[in-house]
Structures are given as structure tokens and as C-alpha cells.
Amino acid sequence: LVGDDDAIWVGSMGGGARKIVADASYTKDLSRASGGGLTTPLIRDIAADAHGAIWFATPAGLFHYLESTWIDDIMGADGQDPRLNAINDLLYDSQGRLWVATAGAGIRLNRPSLTGFTNIVYNRTAGHLPSNGVNAVEEDGEGGIWAGTFNGLSRFHQGIWTTHLLSDTLPSLVITDLLAKDDGMWIGTEDGLIYYDSLTNTVTVVSELEDHLVETLAADGLGNLWVGTATNGIWTLSDNGWQHMAHDPNKAGTLPGNQISIGGLARDPMSDSGMWANILEIGLVYWDGHRWHLRSNELPNSVLYRLYSEPMSGDLWFGSE
């Protein structure tokens, strides 16, 4: 994740969160073991709000970090569904609201109020979503909120949820990631990638990624699309068309591995063509616009999860076991 000061944040499935400053001069440890406010070492997503606060999604609840102060937002009291704490994805939208996608209880909407935040829950039981398991949440150019679930898509606009895109238009009903662009939405699934054009209400299937599990979507500073896959490396889309980046043991500077993690791409705000990536069993790598560089040797270990870079400073937050 890219934060407002350009720091890169990385969350892990076992080591909490850590921040690496843009010039790589030092890292800041926010793991549970370091005495930070996280009560779990498992980080599934990271988001930043307009006040510079960093939000951490975990299987044990939501955590808020600002200027070395921690606040936890853990659900379960007063008859609340404890599954609201199993969080997959976060979105801080243009209206200052925090959307929290959960693994089994739908979506929590945290709206700012005079006393902090007011929570609203949207789920399948109430007819809002096709599934209570939500992998991704994204805002489109009209302010609509998309939910990518285990069973298709829903869109929230002007207070109403609608099922978006029929099942026969999707390569798979399991939505893995979403990325808004121009007048449409990139939709990653377990079996490929499509682009939905909201102006023409048409869907384009990306043949290059047919039958590939899309793990993560990102855009670099040039507006190029980056697609990280589970076993087939990275694909990019620019004005020159699709390009494939894959590991080649006989060629220096190629992608060190082909297994990109969930949420394992983050643009470098200090370089238009720069991109951070997390490769399973290898760790953190960096694309400088010409070649890949292994950076995991600068970290405590190579087991990482979500990446987040802060837009102003270029610092990178990361996590490890």
C-alpha cells in the first residue's frame, strides 16, 4: 500500500506490519512482538485515510494507527457477528467512509460521526450481496462501490445495492481483485481477467490471461495496468499492448519467481515506472523500469503479504514472519 507520505507498507500472514523508508535507510517495526498495537501477526490488507492514519485489516479485527497511537475496532459485542472481524480488504472512499470486506459476514461500512464511526453491515441475508464472503471492494468513477465476492459482483450507488454483471459474463464467480480505471472496472477472477466499460455496458475478456488465477491488480505512475498471477508471473498493459514478465533462470534481471501473492503489487510513487512486488517463497522485489531487483535480503525474512506505499514520501510498509 502507498501511504500519503510515500512510505511503503507491507502486511504479512505471520509478522504483523513493517515500514521501509523510501531511501531504505531504516525500517519501522509495528509487529505484535515489537510492542505495537496489533494483537495479531496476520495482516490481510492496509489502507490510508485522508488524515494520514493507517488502517490494518486482520482476521481478528480492524486496527487504526496514527502518530504512534493505536485504536482497535473489534466487533462481536451486543450480539454482533464475530465474523465481521475476519477482514479481507479495505477501501477508504472519496466521501471519507471506510469499507471493510469480510470473509464471512458481508461488508461493514464505517461512517465518520461525532462520536467516531457508525457501523452499517451489508450482507447476503438482507439481499445486498450475492455472498457473505467478500474478497475485494473498490470505488468507480461515479462514486459507486463495487464488492467482489465468492459468488459474483454487487454495486452500491445512491444507497442501493444491485447485482452487477451476469454470471455468464464472468470467467469465474470468485472475484479476486478489482481496480477502477477511466470509465470502467478491471475485474480479476480465479479464471482470468475482464474489463467492464460503464459507458457502453460491455465486457472485454482478456485472452492473454484466460484460465489464470489473478491474485492482484495495480496501476503504475504512467497509468499502465499490472496483473499479478498465482503461477504465471506478471502481465502489464500499456499503449504498446500486453507484455509478460516471467522468471527466466538464464537471463539476469528477469522476475525472480512466478508466484505473485494476494495484494502483492504496489506502485512506487517516486518513479512513474517503478513497481514493488511480493513473490511467494522469495519475498520483496522491485522493478526500476528496466529490470527486477531482489530486495528481500534487506528484510528480516521473505514471508510477506500485502504491500502499501505512501504517496508523498515513497516509504514502503511491509510485514514478515
Sequence and secondary structure as in RCSB ss.txt:
>XXXX:A:sequence
LVGDDDAIWVGSMGGGARKIVADASYTKDLSRASGGGLTTPLIRDIAADAHGAIWFATPAGLFHYLESTWIDDIM
GADGQDPRLNAINDLLYDSQGRLWVATAGAGIRLNRPSLTGFTNIVYNRTAGHLPSNGVNAVEEDGEGGIWAGTF
NGLSRFHQGIWTTHLLSDTLPSLVITDLLAKDDGMWIGTEDGLIYYDSLTNTVTVVSELEDHLVETLAADGLGNL
WVGTATNGIWTLSDNGWQHMAHDPNKAGTLPGNQISIGGLARDPMSDSGMWANILEIGLVYWDGHRWHLRSNELP
NSVLYRLYSEPMSGDLWFGSE
>XXXX:A:secstr
 B TTSBEEEE BSS EEEE TT S EEE SGGGT S S SB  EEEE TTS EEEEETTEEEEEETTEEEEE  
 STT  GGGG EEEEEE TTS EEEEESSS EEEEEEETTEEEEEEE TTTTS S S EEEEEE TTS EEEEET
TEEEEEETTEEEEES GGGSS S EEEEEEETTEEEEEETTEEEEEETTTTEEEE GGGTT  EEEEEE TT  E
EEEESSS EEEEETTEEEEE   TTSTTS S S EEEEEEEE TTSTT EEEEETTTEEEEE SS EEE GGGSS
 S    EEE TTT BEEE   
